[in-house]
Amino acid sequence: MKQRVCVIGAGPSGMALLGMLNKLKDQGYPVEVTCYEKQNRPGGLWNLTWRTGTDEFGEPVHCSQYQDLFSNGPKECLELPSYTFKDHFGKAIPSFPPRPVLIDYLRGYWKHMGIEDADVKTNHCVRDVKFDEQSNTFTVRVTDLKANVDVIEEFDHLVVATGHYSTPNYPEFAGVETYKGRILHSHNFRNAREFKGQNILIVGSSYSAEDIALQCYKFGAESVTISYRTAPMGFHWPKGVEEVPLLTGLDGKTCHFKDGSSREIDAIIMCTGYLHNFPFMPTELRLKSTNILYPPNLYRSLQWHGVSEGTKNVDGRLFYMGMQDQVYTFTMFMLQGLWVANVIKGLLQTPPYSECKKVIEADTASNADLNDCYKQIDSQSAYVKQLADDVGYETDLDVGQMFYEWVHDKNEDILTYRDKSFISKFRGDKAPTHSLPWLKCYDDSVNNFVGK
């Protein structure tokens, strides 16, 4: 009897799973897969849109990316061994590609894995999921957004691959309601050019704060002030970019900070993170997590087991993919897809609940010690290797040393680290340098980046 599988989300994680289920189609249990995606094509966050707030159907916009976004890590750290960048583009390309190059590469990989856009039910938004303990099945209600009708389907397995970088987290600050400038979250940031000549405040101290600060500097902001809560990023910022302690209040267009300083600010960009948000899931099956390396209730950070109070177990039939903080990306998603596919098809038997519970609790507890980037790199390198060992995947995906080098380059010069070249782990060739340094490259098109 075919196992009916529902995949919610067709970004890099969901598509990785579809590819692996297709690769294993002649092994294990036969499956019938339905993938729902609320956008008009697969791609997840990598689908850029000009829209913010809501889309054409009144649904929350998923995209959190922007024009002129370049990879903030070397492509050699996310390159897929079975389909390298050189396989896709027919030539070696520089190490830090822009967004259009990366989504073009992903689409090529999905096609290489035998998955087409037509294999995904796009413009379909999942509204509600219920689990029947008697039949061990999920009932999923989904809206066909174009037809404006609801459809109800039943499945044996459910995989949530909707990501966790699309529901913005907004902090509150005294005086924010009467601030006289513009306030937006990084989720709604689309183009740094609009802030040319302005004094910008970035609230936050993680990757989006770092990159949007650099974007605003690159495209001509008068000044960029970065307000941190716990500790500064500490890079050697160029003149005009400065880090200050936490924003404490606003008065007109004047922003006040914890160290007693203040300055006039034209626009505030909240780079304050995202919420794990799965409103379609029942409370007892809903992942509740912050952006950590080992989310609660997930064996191998993938298979749901109701460990926390108020949760329920569903016999290992529920999975969440790509829900942890990420050092590794495409290669980790590929292995997660292979792991989940193996479990669903009966090719990998996971331990009994009691053993899974112990592993989950130990992994969750380990988050407390992962308090610097080197520990995080090492931990996720070990995690990726664990997934590979579980499914017998033999290609070595460990790029921890490359990540170390990347961290060194950023600390040495935050403006030029994207101009460095790395060696492909799977082809052995060193990436060429682009004809322009990142700071002077204003064209993020595929033709410009790959053709020069």
N, C-alpha and C positions, 0 to 999 in steps of 0.2 A: 504494500500500500504506500502511495506517495506521501511524503511528509510535506505539508503545506507550510511555506515559510513566508512571513511578512517582514520586509525590510523597510524601515521608515527613514528616508533620507538618501539622496544619491550624490553625496559629496565624495571626497577621496576615500572615506571609510566604507560607506555603503557600496560604492562601485568596486572597491577592493574585494568585498565579500561576494558580489555578483560574479566577478571574474574568477574567484577561487571555486565557487559552486559550479561554474561552467567548466573549469579545468578538471574537477573531480566528478563530472557528470556520469561517468561510467563506473564509478567506485561507490561502494556503500549503498545506503538507502537512496532510492530515487526521490527527487524533490521537485516540487512545483513552487516557483518563486514569484512573488509579487512585490515590486518595489514602488513605493509612493514617494513622490517628490513634489513639494508645493511650488517650486520655481518652474519656469518654462523649459528648462533643460538641466541635465546633470551638471554638477560642478561645485555645489555647495558654496562656501565663502568665496571661492575663486571666480564666481560669476559677478562681474562688476555691474552695478546699476547706478544710474543717476538718482534714483529714487531714495528717499529717506522716509522714516515713519511707516507708512503703509504702501502696499503695492497696488496694482490696478484692480485687485479684487478686495481690497480693504484688509488684507492680511499683513501682519508685521513683516517689514523688509528683513531678509536674512543677511544680506551682504554687510560686511564690516571692513571691506577693502576700499582702496581709493586709487585715483590716477597717480601714475609715477611711482607706485610701490615697487620696490626692488626687493628681492630675497634678502633677508637679514642674516642668513646663514649660507655657507657654500653649497651649491647644488650637488656637489660630490657627497654630501652627508645625507641626501635624500634620494639619490639616484637608485633606480631599481635595476638589479643585476640582469634580469631577463630582458630588459628594454632600456638601454642607456640613452643618454641625451644624444650621443653620436649616432646611435641606431635611429633615433627619431629625426634628427636634423641633417644627418648625412655628413656631419663635420663636427669638430670640437668647437665648443662655444665657451665664453667666459664664465667664471665661477659664480657670479651673483646676478642671475637673470631677473628681469622685471616680470610682473604678474602675467601679462599676455603670453610670454614665452613659457611660463610654468603651466598655465592652463592648457596651452597647445600641446605640451609634452604629456600632460595627464590624459588628454583626449586620445592621443596616439597610443598610450599604454592601455587604455580601456579597450580600444579597438583591437590591439594586439592580443588582449585576453578574451576576445570574442564577444565583447559587450558593445552594443550600439545604443544610441539615445532611445530608439524605439522599444528597448527592453525595459524602459522605466515609464511608469504612469506619471507623467509630469502634470502640473497644475492640479494635483490631488493633495488635499490637506487632511491629515488624520485628526479627527476630533475627539475620539473616545476609544479607550481600550478596556475591555473587561476580561477577567480570567475565570473560567468555570472549573472548579476543583473536581467536579464529578467526571467530566469528559477530558480534563487536562487540555483545554483548548482556549484560544484567545478569540474574542469577538471584537472586530475592529470596525468602527464607523468612520468613513472617510467622505469628504466632500469633493466632488468633481467641480472644480471652481469655474470652469468654462460653461458647463451645463447647469451649474447651480443646483445640483441634486446630490443627495446623500446615498452612499452605497454601504451595505453591511456585509462583511466577509468573515469567514472563520478560518483560523490557522492553528497549526500544531506548535510552531515556534515563532517568536517575535524578536526582532533585532532593532534596537533603537540606535540610529546612526545620524542623528540630527545635529550633532556638534554641540559645543557649549560656548561659542563666541559670538552670539547674536542677540542676547537679551542683556542690555546694558545695566550696569550697576551705578546708580547715582548716589553719591554722598550728599549730606546736607551741610550747609555753611551759613552762619549768621549773616543776614543781609542779602542772601542770594536772590530773594524774591524781588528786590528793588535795584538790583545791579543794572547799570545803564548801558552795558555793552552786550555782546552776544555770548551765549553759553550753549555749547553742544557737547555731546559725548563723542568719543572717537568712533563709535559705531556709525555716526552720521557724518563723519569727516570724509570728504570726497576729493578735495583739490586744494593743495597748499597755496596755489597762486592767489586765491581770494584774500589771503592774509598779508599780501605784500604791503610793506610800509607800516604795518601795525605792530603794536606791542602785545605779545601773546603770552598767556599764562597756560602752562600745561600742568594739570594736577595728576600726579602719579609718578611711579618710578620703575616701571617694568618695560617690556619690549615695545609696546605701542607708544608709551611716553617718549622713549628714546627715539623711535623712528619718526614720529610726528614732529618732535622738536627739530630733528635734522631736516625734515621736509620743509618746515616753515623757514628755517635758516637758509636752506638751499634756494628757495624761491622768493627770498627777499623780504622777510619779516624784519621790522625795525629792531626788535629785540624778542628774545624767547626766555621766559622765566619758568623754571621747572620746580614745582613744589612737591616735596617728598613727605611721607608720613613717618617712616621709620628710619631710613638711612638714604643718603644720596647715592646715585649711580656711580659717581666719582670718576667719570671720564675726563679727559683733557679737552674740555669744550672750547670751541672757538670763541673769539671775542663777540659779544652780543648774546651769548647763551650762558645762563647762570642757574645754579641750583640753590634753592632756599628751603627752609623748613616748612612745615605744614601751613596751608592757608587757614586762617582763623576767623576771618570775617571780611565783609565787603561793605563799602560805603560809597554810593554812587558808582564811579569807575575806579575807586581806590581799593586795592586789595591789601589786606594786612596779614602778616605772617607771624609764626610762633616766636621768632627771634626778635620781634619788635619792629622789624623793617616794614616798609610799605612801598607800593608803586602803582602808578596809573596803568591800567590794562584795558585794551580795546576788545579783546575776545578771550574767553576761557574755554579750553578744550579739556574735558574730563577723560583722562586715560586711566580710569578707575576700575577696569575689569568688567567681568560679565557674570551673570547668574546661570547656574545649571537650571534649566527651566523646561519641564516636560508636563505641561498642563493636561495633556491627553491621557496621561498614565494615572491609574488609580493610586491613591496615597500610599497604600501598603506595598506598591511595586515601583514607586517613583524614586529614582536616584536623587539623593539630597547630598550635595557635595560642594566643596570649594575647589579652587583650581590647584589640586595636589597631585602628586605622582601616583598615589594608590588610593582611589576612591573607595568608600565603604561598601560593603555588601556584594562586592564583585570578586569572584575567584579569577585569578590571573588578570584582574582589572577588566574582565569581560563577562563572565557568567554570573547571573544574579542568584544569590542565596540570601534569604531573609535573615540576616544576622542581627541587625539593630532592632531595638524595641519598636514595635508598631509596624514592622514589615512582615511579609509572608514569603514562604518558599513556594516555588512553582515547578518543582521537579527538574530544575536546570534548563527550562525551556525558554527563558528570557535572557537576552544579552544586551549589553550596552557597549558600543564600540567607540574608541577615540575620545573617551571622556576624561582622561587624565591630563595633567600639565604635560607639555610636550617638548622634549629635546629632539628626539627622533620624530619624523613625520611619515612620509610616504612609505618608507621601508617598514616601519612599525605597523602602519595600517595594513600593508600587504600581509604581514605575518599574522596580525589579528584576524584578518579575513580568512586566512588559511586555517588558523586555529578554530575559529567558529564554524567554518565549513566542515572541518573534520569531526567536530563534536556533533553537529546536526546530522551528518550522514552516518554516524555510528562508527567512524574510523578511529576516534579517540574517546576512550572512556575516562571521564573525570572521577576523582575519588568520591567516596561517600560524603554526605553532608557534614558529618562531624569533623572529618579531616579538612574539608574545604573551609569550614568555619575557623579552624585554627590558623590556616594559611592567611585567610582574609584578615583576621585580627592582628596577626604578626605584621602583615604588610601595612595595614592601616597605622599601627603603632610606629612603624619605621619612618613615617612622614616627618615626625618631630625632629629627627636627626638630619634630615636632608635640607640643611640650611645654607648651603652655598652652591654655586654653579658646578663645581667640580664633583661634589657628592651627587648632585642630580644627574650629571652626565654619566658617572660610573653606575649609578643605580639603574638608569634607564637602559644603558648598554647591557647590564646583566639581565634586565627584564626581557629585552629583545632576544637575547641568547636563550633564556628559559622557554620562551614561546617556540623558538626554533627547535630546541631539544625535544619539547613535547610532541611535535609533529614530524620530527625527523628531517627537518629542513637543513641541508648541509652547507649551503653557501654562507660564508662568514660575513655578517653585516655590521660588525663592530667598527664604528668610526669615531670612537671616543677620543683617540689621539688627535684626530682632525678637529674635533670640537675644541679640544684644549688649545690647539694652534689658533683657532678662530677667536677664542676668548683673549688670547695674548695679543692678537692683531688689533682687536677693539680697544684694549687697554692702552696699546701703544699709540694709536691714532684713530679716533672714532670717525673722522672724516674720510679716511683712505682705506679702511679695512675691506671695503667692497671692491677695491682695485687689485686685491691679491689674487693669485692663481693657485688652485689646488690640483692634486693628481687624482684621477678617477681610480677608485679601488678596483673596479671591474674591468677596465680597459688598459690601465697603466699609463695613459697619456696625460700630460699636464695641460690644463686649460689655457687658452691664449688670453691676452689682455685685450680689453676693448680699446677702440681708437680714442675714446674720451674717458677721463676719470668720472666716477659716479657723480661727483659734485657738479660737473659740467654737462652731464648727459641729461637732456631735457625731452628726449623722445623715447618712450617706453615700448614702441611697437616691435613686433617680431622681426619685421624687415630691417629695422635699424640695428637691433641688437645682434641678430644672427647673421645679417648680411654684411656687417662691417668688422 
